[in-house]
Amino acid sequence: MEEWIISFVEFLKQFGYLGIMIALTFEFVPAEIVLPLAGYWVFEGDMSYWLVVLAGTIGGTFGPLTLYALGRYGGRPFLVKYGKYMFIKEAQINKADAFFMKYGAIVAFTGRFVPGVRTLISIPCGMAKMNVWVFSIYTFIAMFPITALYVYLGVQLGPRWKDVGGLADQYLLPTAIILVVLIVLYVMWNKRAVIFKRTTK
C-alpha cells in the first residue's frame, strides 16, 4: 500500500505545488509520506521549501474538511457502516471521539499533534457541528508548523526521507504544548488590555 501511495504522490509531482495540495486532500494519503517526500524534492533542488510548506498547509487544511463533512452530514452510523471502505475503523472513530469529548473544540488544533488521533479528529468535530470556519482556522494554524517540520526533516534526511515519521513524532507534542501556551498567553494579554482600557476611561 505504501509503495502505491508513493507512486501516486510521485505522479502528482508533475503538477508542482498544486500536486502536493491535491495529494493532501485525500485523507487516505498520509501526510507522513507526502511531506517528507516533498522535503526530499527540496533537497534535490526541484522545489522551494517555503512554497512546499504553504502548499502542504493548504492541502492539509482541505483534506480534513472531507472527514469533517462525513462526520457532520453522515454521522456515526454512516461511518461505522461504510468507513471500512475509506480505511476508517470503528475503534479509530471511538478513540477520536473520546479525545474530542475530553478536550473540546480545541482538539481541532491540538489533535493534529497527537499520533493515532490526528487524522480522524475531524470526524467528531463534524459530528458535534463545530463551526466550519473555526475548524478550518484551527486546522490551518496547526498544519503550518507540522508541515514545516515534516518538510524540514525530509530536507535534512534527504535520501533517507522515509525515516522522518518516527523522528517527527518526538517533536510534535512538545510543539503543541508550546503553541497552546502561547495562544493562552495571547488571549490573556488581549483581555488584560481591554480591561485596562475600560478602567482608564
VOTI-235326 format. One line per 2 residues: number of its first residue (from 1); their letters; for each residue x, y, z of C-alpha. Coordinates in Angstrom, 1 decimal. Layout:
<recs>
NUM = a = X:Y:Z ~ ...;
</recs>
This chain:
<recs>
1 = me = 0.0:0.0:0.0 ~ 2.8:2.4:0.9;
3 = ew = 4.5:1.9:-2.4 ~ 1.3:2.6:-4.3;
5 = ii = 0.8:5.8:-2.3 ~ 4.4:6.9:-3.1;
7 = sf = 3.9:6.2:-6.8 ~ 0.6:8.2:-6.7;
9 = ve = 2.4:11.2:-5.0 ~ 5.3:11.0:-7.4;
11 = fl = 2.8:11.1:-10.3 ~ 1.3:14.3:-8.9;
13 = kq = 4.8:15.8:-8.7 ~ 4.3:16.8:-12.4;
15 = fg = 1.7:19.3:-11.2 ~ 4.2:21.0:-8.9;
17 = yl = 3.0:22.6:-5.7 ~ -0.6:22.0:-6.8;
19 = gi = 0.2:18.3:-6.9 ~ 1.2:18.5:-3.2;
21 = mi = -2.0:20.2:-2.3 ~ -4.0:17.6:-4.3;
23 = al = -2.2:14.7:-2.6 ~ -3.1:16.0:0.8;
25 = tf = -6.8:16.5:0.1 ~ -7.1:12.7:0.0;
27 = ef = -7.1:11.6:3.6 ~ -6.1:8.1:2.8;
29 = vp = -2.8:9.5:1.6 ~ -0.8:10.1:4.8;
31 = ae = 0.9:13.5:5.2 ~ 3.7:11.5:6.9;
33 = iv = 4.6:10.2:3.4 ~ 3.8:13.2:1.2;
35 = lp = 5.6:15.9:3.2 ~ 8.9:14.2:3.8;
37 = la = 8.9:13.1:0.2 ~ 8.3:16.7:-0.8;
39 = gy = 11.2:17.7:1.5 ~ 13.4:15.3:-0.5;
41 = wv = 12.4:17.1:-3.6 ~ 13.5:20.4:-2.0;
43 = fe = 16.8:18.6:-1.1 ~ 17.2:17.7:-4.7;
45 = gd = 16.6:21.3:-5.7 ~ 13.3:20.7:-7.6;
47 = ms = 11.2:22.8:-5.3 ~ 11.2:25.7:-2.8;
49 = yw = 11.0:24.9:0.9 ~ 8.5:27.7:1.8;
51 = lv = 6.3:27.1:-1.2 ~ 6.1:23.4:-0.3;
53 = vl = 5.2:24.3:3.3 ~ 2.5:26.7:2.0;
55 = ag = 1.1:24.1:-0.4 ~ 1.2:21.4:2.2;
57 = ti = -0.6:23.6:4.8 ~ -3.4:24.5:2.4;
59 = gg = -3.8:20.9:1.2 ~ -3.6:19.7:4.8;
61 = tf = -6.5:22.0:5.7 ~ -8.7:21.0:2.8;
63 = gp = -8.2:17.3:3.4 ~ -9.6:17.2:7.0;
65 = lt = -12.7:19.0:5.7 ~ -13.8:15.9:3.9;
67 = ly = -13.8:13.9:7.1 ~ -15.5:16.8:8.9;
69 = al = -18.2:16.7:6.3 ~ -18.6:13.0:6.7;
71 = gr = -19.0:13.4:10.4 ~ -21.4:16.3:10.1;
73 = yg = -23.7:15.0:7.4 ~ -23.2:11.3:7.6;
75 = gr = -22.9:10.8:11.4 ~ -21.6:7.8:13.3;
77 = pf = -23.9:5.1:11.8 ~ -22.8:6.0:8.3;
79 = lv = -19.1:6.0:9.3 ~ -19.4:2.7:11.2;
81 = ky = -21.1:1.0:8.2 ~ -19.1:2.5:5.3;
83 = gk = -15.9:3.7:7.0 ~ -14.1:0.5:6.2;
85 = ym = -14.2:1.4:2.5 ~ -12.3:4.6:3.4;
87 = fi = -9.8:2.9:5.7 ~ -11.6:4.1:8.8;
89 = ke = -12.1:1.6:11.6 ~ -14.7:2.0:14.3;
91 = aq = -12.0:1.7:17.0 ~ -10.3:4.8:15.5;
93 = in = -13.6:6.7:15.5 ~ -14.1:5.8:19.2;
95 = ka = -10.6:7.0:20.0 ~ -11.0:10.3:18.2;
97 = da = -14.5:10.8:19.7 ~ -13.2:10.2:23.3;
99 = ff = -10.3:12.7:22.7 ~ -12.9:15.3:21.5;
101 = mk = -15.1:14.7:24.5 ~ -12.2:15.1:26.8;
103 = yg = -10.6:18.3:25.4 ~ -13.4:20.0:23.5;
105 = ai = -13.2:22.2:20.3 ~ -9.5:22.9:20.8;
107 = va = -8.8:19.4:19.6 ~ -9.2:20.7:16.1;
109 = ft = -5.8:22.3:16.8 ~ -4.1:20.1:19.4;
111 = gr = -5.4:16.8:18.0 ~ -3.2:17.3:14.9;
113 = fv = -0.1:16.8:17.0 ~ -1.2:13.5:18.6;
115 = pg = -0.2:10.3:16.8 ~ -3.2:7.9:16.3;
117 = vr = -5.7:10.8:16.6 ~ -4.5:13.5:14.2;
119 = tl = -6.3:12.2:11.1 ~ -9.7:11.2:12.4;
121 = is = -10.1:14.0:14.9 ~ -12.0:15.8:12.1;
123 = ip = -14.9:13.3:12.4 ~ -16.1:14.2:16.0;
125 = cg = -15.6:17.9:15.1 ~ -18.1:17.4:12.3;
127 = ma = -20.5:15.3:14.4 ~ -20.5:18.0:17.1;
129 = km = -21.4:20.5:14.3 ~ -18.4:22.7:15.2;
131 = nv = -18.4:25.9:13.2 ~ -16.7:25.1:9.9;
133 = wv = -14.7:28.4:9.8 ~ -13.4:27.9:13.4;
135 = fs = -12.5:24.3:12.5 ~ -10.7:25.4:9.3;
137 = iy = -8.7:28.1:11.1 ~ -7.7:25.8:13.9;
139 = tf = -6.6:23.2:11.4 ~ -4.6:25.7:9.3;
141 = ia = -2.8:27.1:12.3 ~ -1.9:23.5:13.4;
143 = mf = -0.9:22.3:10.0 ~ 1.6:25.1:9.4;
145 = pi = 4.2:24.0:12.0 ~ 3.5:20.3:11.4;
147 = ta = 4.1:20.8:7.6 ~ 7.2:22.9:8.2;
149 = ly = 8.6:20.2:10.5 ~ 8.0:17.2:8.2;
151 = vy = 9.3:19.0:5.1 ~ 12.4:20.3:7.0;
153 = lg = 13.2:16.8:8.3 ~ 12.7:15.5:4.7;
155 = vq = 15.2:18.1:3.5 ~ 17.7:17.2:6.3;
157 = lg = 17.5:13.4:5.8 ~ 17.5:13.6:2.0;
159 = pr = 17.5:10.1:0.5 ~ 16.5:8.7:3.9;
161 = wk = 13.3:10.7:4.0 ~ 11.3:7.6:4.8;
163 = dv = 12.8:7.7:8.4 ~ 11.1:11.1:9.1;
165 = gg = 7.8:9.7:10.5 ~ 9.2:8.3:13.8;
167 = la = 11.6:11.2:14.3 ~ 8.8:13.9:13.8;
169 = dq = 6.6:12.4:16.5 ~ 9.2:13.2:19.1;
171 = yl = 8.7:16.9:18.3 ~ 5.0:17.2:17.6;
173 = lp = 3.5:17.0:21.2 ~ 6.1:19.5:22.7;
175 = ta = 5.4:21.8:19.8 ~ 1.6:21.6:20.5;
177 = ii = 2.1:22.4:24.2 ~ 4.3:25.4:23.4;
179 = lv = 1.8:26.8:20.8 ~ -1.2:26.3:23.2;
181 = vl = 0.7:28.1:26.0 ~ 1.4:31.0:23.5;
183 = iv = -2.2:31.2:22.4 ~ -3.4:31.2:26.1;
185 = ly = -0.9:34.0:26.9 ~ -2.0:36.0:23.8;
187 = vm = -5.7:35.7:24.8 ~ -5.0:36.7:28.4;
189 = wn = -2.9:39.6:27.3 ~ -5.7:40.9:25.0;
191 = kr = -8.3:40.5:27.8 ~ -6.0:42.4:30.1;
193 = av = -5.5:45.2:27.6 ~ -9.3:45.5:27.1;
195 = if = -9.9:45.6:30.9 ~ -7.1:48.2:31.3;
197 = kr = -8.7:50.5:28.6 ~ -12.1:50.3:30.3;
199 = tt = -10.7:51.2:33.7 ~ -8.7:54.2:32.3;
201 = k = -11.7:55.7:30.6;
</recs>
